[in-house]
């Protein structure tokens, strides 16, 4: 019984897919017409209505269909006009340099600017959090996981060592008594030394 239902469902799904494929152009034209009507003025609507009553077919040409193929053998990025940016601009921005970041899952960044910007992006910060490292400025320019972990261990060891040194710092009063820094400062503030 399940096999019959799944076969019937597959046939219905196939038929709906074919129907959607056949109606794709009509749906696209309808969407464009609705969008055009939403932005038309009253005068434009009246003119279109007169044209329809006169029996004229409205034919609209897509600019995309008539667009010529752009020659881009160097695979340069496209500019705002849809054409490849000039090669000198490509080189000026350093887009010919690839930077890989192991922390981001071997993501590639083209150009120094994009590479430097990625350190503040969520993907890089998430990668650092997965390693148990807080996102700090000192981890900018570090792209290898081993280097980041080594630096974090060094930072942690340094902070632990600094706190020990601060606690172990000793002071001596006029009578020769030795105090740690905290006790010495407390006694001095109270005027007992």
C-alpha positions, 0 to 999 in steps of 0.5 A: 500500500505504501509503494502505491501511495509513494508512486502516485505521489511521485507521479503527481509531483512530476506532473506539477513540476512539468506544469510549473515549467510550462507556466514559468514564462507566463508567471514571469510575465504576470509578475512583471506586469503587476510590478509595472502596474504598481508603478504606473501613473493614472495617465499611463494606465489610461493609455494602456487601457486604450491600447488594449481596447484597440486590440494592440498586443503589448510586447515588452522586450527583456534587456537581459535577452538582448544583452551581448556576451561579455568577454572576460578571459581573465575572470575579473570581477564584474563592476556595477555595469555588469562588465569586468573591471579594468585590469589596472584597477584589479591589480591596484586593489590587490584582487590578484592576491589570494589569502586563505584562512584556516580558522574560517575553514580554508576560506579564500579572500581575494585582496588585502582589503577583504582579507583584513575585513574578514577578521571582524566577520562572524565566520572568523569569530565563530572559528575562534570561539570553536577553538576556545579563543576569545576574539581579540585584536591580537588575533588579527593576521593569524590565519593558522589554527596552530598559530592561534592556539599557540598564541592563546596559550602564551597569552594565558601563561603570561597573564598567570605569570604576571599575576604571580609576580604582582602577588610576590612583589615584596616591600620593606618598611624602615624597621626591616619588616617585609610585606607583600605589595597589597599589605604594604599599600594598605598599611601605608594608606592607614599611616601605620608605616 
